[in-house]
Amino acid sequence: MTKIKHTVSKVENQTTEKITTEIPKLSEDAGAHELLMFIRTFKRQADVLGWTAGPKLFEKFELHLSGQHLDSWLVLNEGVTCTVQNFKTQVNLFKADILSEEDYYDQMDFLRNIKKPREMNPGKFLLYLKMQNKLLAELPSAPADNPGFSDMELRRIFLQAMPKHWQEKFADADKTIRDTDLKQMRSYFDRQCVKDPFIKRRTDDSSSHTSATQGNYRNTSNNFRNNGQQNNQRNHGNVSRNRNGTGNTNNNSRHRRNGGSNNTNRRIQANDQCPLPGHHGHTWGECFQNANNPNRRNGQSSGQQQQQGQGQGQG
């Protein structure tokens, strides 16, 4: 992401201090998440840099736009007087134009059902959750009064996003969201994460599910729910597409284990062609590598197996 550096000099107590900060330039294909983060960053840094006049705010904001976003901003502001109040109004109209398909209540539902990706630690996930809660207020359809979740609601969402057995341990420890604040909950689940770390296995189907979880977490609804972070339980937009992708991953995994069988929804049967490499001319039920083969002899010589392997390709 391109960033533009800004430097101002401030005199305080007869001492000149230089303040340098960077504000990202909104990319041409920016999604909802990037747009909302950009607007929050611009507002915060404008205060730091002392951009308090209307004309300065309009000038600097335009400097950080490009492509269709710049075109939309210019058309939107034709004939508008550059005052501070008008700047705030135009920014809200700018958001409403770009985020017309983003719904505040849909995003609330998404966050209520979110699950922590297993490879992400609870502390980092909580930071993501808090940031998403702040971004709710930036959506055009957000209510004017008290947008977003309350502290108690965030505690409930944070708890329900944890693995089920962690939630059970939390309850067994006689803890509830009413008497445990978010800081204490984070500490508790960080300890659980250390005791019960996620270990990714290449051939484990659950690992494929975890990757898909992270994928959905990072790519939902035009990147508004994008933070890199990714599988939640809303069948909407990219979530649905990623779930299909997850299904394909698991099917491919089963396909490989079944030796390329077209039916990926069943286990290999005794009368199926042996799936092992180099084994031809016999079924899986006849293969001596199959522990359930009734003709298999414990202690059978490797020479006999090699002879049968050379003669009929039998394992």
C-alpha positions in Angstrom: 0.0 0.0 0.0 1.3 3.4 -1.0 1.7 5.9 1.8 2.2 9.7 1.7 4.5 11.3 4.2 3.5 14.6 5.8 5.7 16.8 8.0 4.7 19.9 10.0 6.6 22.1 12.4 5.0 23.1 15.7 6.4 25.7 18.1 5.8 25.1 21.8 7.6 26.9 24.6 9.9 28.5 22.1 11.0 25.1 20.9 10.3 24.0 17.3 9.2 20.4 17.0 8.8 18.5 13.7 6.0 16.0 13.4 6.1 13.5 10.6 3.4 11.0 9.9 2.2 8.8 7.0 -1.3 8.4 5.7 -2.1 5.6 3.2 -3.2 6.4 -0.3 -6.5 4.6 -1.0 -5.9 2.0 -3.7 -8.1 2.0 -6.8 -9.6 -1.4 -6.1 -9.9 -0.8 -2.3 -12.7 -2.7 -0.6 -14.9 -1.6 2.3 -12.4 -2.5 5.0 -9.5 -0.6 3.4 -11.8 2.4 2.8 -13.0 2.6 6.4 -9.5 2.1 7.8 -8.3 4.9 5.5 -11.0 7.3 6.7 -10.3 6.6 10.3 -6.5 7.1 9.8 -7.0 10.3 7.9 -9.2 11.8 10.6 -6.8 10.9 13.3 -3.7 12.1 11.5 -5.4 15.3 10.4 -5.8 16.2 14.1 -2.1 15.4 14.8 -1.0 17.5 11.8 -3.2 20.4 12.7 -5.4 20.3 9.6 -8.3 22.2 11.1 -9.4 24.4 8.2 -12.0 23.3 5.7 -10.0 24.0 2.5 -7.0 22.1 3.9 -9.1 19.1 4.7 -10.6 19.0 1.2 -7.1 19.4 -0.4 -5.4 16.7 1.6 -8.2 14.2 1.4 -8.2 14.5 -2.4 -4.4 14.0 -2.4 -4.9 10.5 -1.1 -7.4 9.3 -3.6 -7.0 7.8 -7.1 -8.9 6.2 -10.0 -12.7 5.8 -9.5 -12.5 7.0 -5.9 -11.0 10.3 -6.9 -13.6 10.7 -9.7 -16.4 10.0 -7.3 -15.0 12.5 -4.8 -14.6 15.3 -7.4 -18.1 14.8 -8.8 -19.6 14.7 -5.3 -18.0 18.0 -4.3 -18.8 20.1 -7.4 -20.1 23.4 -6.1 -19.6 22.6 -2.5 -18.1 25.2 -0.2 -15.0 24.0 1.6 -15.9 24.2 5.2 -15.2 21.8 8.1 -18.8 20.8 8.4 -19.2 20.3 4.7 -16.1 18.1 4.7 -17.6 15.9 7.3 -20.9 15.7 5.4 -19.1 15.0 2.1 -17.0 12.2 3.6 -20.2 10.6 4.8 -21.8 10.9 1.4 -18.6 9.5 -0.1 -18.8 6.4 2.2 -22.5 5.9 1.4 -21.8 6.0 -2.3 -19.1 3.3 -2.2 -20.5 1.2 0.6 -24.1 1.1 -0.6 -24.2 -2.7 -0.4 -22.7 -2.9 3.1 -25.4 -3.3 5.8 -24.7 -2.5 9.4 -27.0 -5.3 10.7 -25.5 -7.9 8.4 -22.1 -7.0 9.8 -23.4 -7.3 13.4 -24.7 -10.8 12.6 -21.4 -11.7 11.0 -19.5 -10.7 14.2 -21.9 -12.5 16.5 -21.1 -15.8 14.7 -17.4 -15.4 14.1 -15.0 -18.1 15.2 -11.4 -17.6 16.1 -9.1 -19.2 13.5 -7.2 -21.9 15.4 -3.8 -20.7 14.4 -4.5 -17.2 15.7 -3.8 -16.4 19.4 -6.7 -15.0 21.4 -5.1 -11.7 22.1 -4.6 -10.9 18.4 -8.2 -12.1 17.7 -9.5 -9.7 20.4 -7.8 -6.8 18.8 -9.4 -7.7 15.5 -12.8 -7.9 17.1 -12.5 -4.5 18.8 -11.4 -2.9 15.5 -14.3 -4.4 13.6 -16.6 -3.1 16.4 -15.2 0.4 15.8 -15.6 0.2 12.1 -19.3 -0.6 12.6 -19.8 3.0 13.5 -18.4 4.1 10.1 -20.9 2.2 8.1 -23.5 4.6 6.4 -26.4 2.5 7.8 -25.1 2.6 11.4 -27.4 4.2 13.9 -26.4 7.7 15.2 -26.6 6.7 18.9 -24.3 4.1 20.4 -23.4 2.1 17.3 -21.6 -1.2 17.7 -21.6 -3.8 20.5 -21.6 -3.0 24.2 -18.7 -4.3 26.4 -20.9 -7.1 27.7 -21.9 -8.1 24.1 -18.2 -8.2 23.1 -17.4 -10.5 26.0 -20.1 -12.9 24.9 -18.9 -12.8 21.2 -15.3 -13.3 22.3 -16.2 -16.3 24.5 -18.4 -18.0 21.8 -15.6 -17.5 19.3 -13.2 -19.7 21.3 -12.9 -23.5 20.8 -15.7 -25.4 22.5 -13.5 -27.2 24.9 -11.9 -23.9 26.0 -15.4 -22.6 26.7 -16.1 -25.6 28.8 -12.9 -25.1 30.8 -13.9 -21.4 31.3 -17.2 -22.5 32.8 -15.6 -25.3 34.9 -13.3 -22.6 36.4 -16.5 -21.0 37.7 -16.0 -18.0 35.4 -18.8 -16.1 33.5 -18.8 -13.1 31.2 -20.6 -11.1 34.0 -17.7 -11.3 36.4 -14.8 -11.6 34.0 -13.8 -8.5 31.9 -12.3 -8.7 28.4 -8.7 -8.2 29.7 -9.1 -11.1 32.1 -10.8 -13.2 29.5 -7.9 -12.6 27.1 -5.4 -13.6 29.8 -7.3 -16.8 30.5 -7.6 -17.9 26.9 -4.0 -16.9 26.1 -3.0 -19.4 28.8 -5.3 -22.0 27.2 -3.6 -21.3 23.9 -0.1 -22.0 25.4 -1.3 -25.2 27.0 -3.3 -26.4 23.9 -1.5 -24.9 20.9 -2.7 -25.5 17.4 -0.5 -27.9 15.5 -1.1 -28.0 11.7 -1.0 -31.4 10.1 -0.6 -31.7 6.3 -2.8 -34.7 5.8 -5.4 -33.8 8.5 -8.8 -32.8 7.1 -9.2 -30.6 10.1 -6.2 -28.6 9.0 -7.8 -28.0 5.7 -10.9 -26.8 7.5 -8.7 -24.4 9.6 -7.1 -22.9 6.5 -10.6 -22.4 5.1 -11.6 -20.8 8.4 -8.7 -18.3 8.0 -9.6 -17.8 4.4 -13.2 -16.9 5.2 -12.0 -14.7 8.0 -9.9 -12.7 5.6 -12.2 -12.5 2.6 -15.9 -11.7 3.3 -18.2 -9.1 1.8 -15.9 -7.0 -0.3 -13.1 -7.2 2.2 -15.0 -5.3 5.0 -14.4 -8.4 7.2 -10.9 -8.7 5.7 -8.0 -8.4 8.1 -6.1 -11.3 7.0 -7.7 -12.6 9.2 -10.8 -14.8 7.0 -14.6 -19.5 8.6 -17.6 -18.2 10.0 -21.2 -19.4 9.9 -22.8 -16.9 7.5 -23.6 -18.3 4.1 -23.1 -15.0 2.3 -20.9 -13.7 -0.5 -17.4 -14.9 -0.5 -18.2 -17.0 2.6 -20.3 -19.3 0.5 -17.6 -19.5 -2.2 -14.9 -20.3 0.3 -17.0 -23.0 1.8 -17.2 -24.6 -1.6 -13.5 -24.3 -1.8 -13.1 -26.1 1.5 -15.3 -28.9 0.2 -13.1 -29.3 -2.8 -10.1 -29.5 -0.6 -11.5 -32.2 1.6 -12.8 -34.1 -1.5 -9.4 -33.9 -3.2 -7.8 -35.2 0.0 -10.2 -38.1 0.2 -9.8 -38.7 -3.6 -6.0 -39.1 -3.1 -6.5 -41.5 -0.1 -8.9 -43.6 -2.1 -6.5 -44.0 -5.0 -8.3 -41.7 -7.3 -11.7 -43.3 -6.9 -14.4 -41.2 -8.5 -16.6 -41.7 -5.4 -15.0 -39.4 -2.8 -17.9 -39.9 -0.3 -17.1 -43.5 0.7 -14.2 -45.5 2.2 -12.3 -47.9 -0.1 -14.0 -51.3 -0.4 -12.4 -54.7 -0.5 -13.4 -55.2 -4.1 -12.0 -51.9 -5.3 -8.8 -51.8 -7.3 -5.7 -51.7 -5.0 -4.8 -48.0 -4.7 -1.2 -48.4 -3.7 1.5 -47.3 -6.1 2.9 -50.1 -8.4 0.1 -52.5 -7.3 -1.8 -53.8 -10.2 -3.9 -56.9 -11.0 -5.5 -57.4 -7.6 -8.1 -55.8 -5.3 -7.6 -54.0 -2.0 -9.1 -57.1 -0.3 -6.5 -59.3 -1.8 -3.5 -57.0 -1.1 -1.1 -58.3 1.6 -0.6 -54.6 2.7 -4.3 -54.7 3.8 -4.4 -55.6 7.5 -8.0 -56.9 7.1 -7.0 -59.4 4.3 -8.0 -62.8 5.7 -5.3 -64.6 3.7 -2.5 -62.4 5.2 -0.1 -64.4 7.4 1.7 -62.8 10.3 5.4 -63.1 9.8 5.0 -63.7 6.0 8.4 -63.5 4.4 9.3 -60.4 2.4 10.5 -62.7 -0.3 7.1 -64.2 -0.8 5.5 -60.7 -0.9 8.2 -59.6 -3.4 7.5 -62.6 -5.5 3.8 -62.0 -5.6 4.4 -58.3 -6.2 6.5 -59.1 -9.2 4.1 -61.8 -10.5 0.8 -60.1 -10.2 1.6 -56.7 -8.7 0.0 -57.8 -5.4 1.2 -56.0 -2.3 
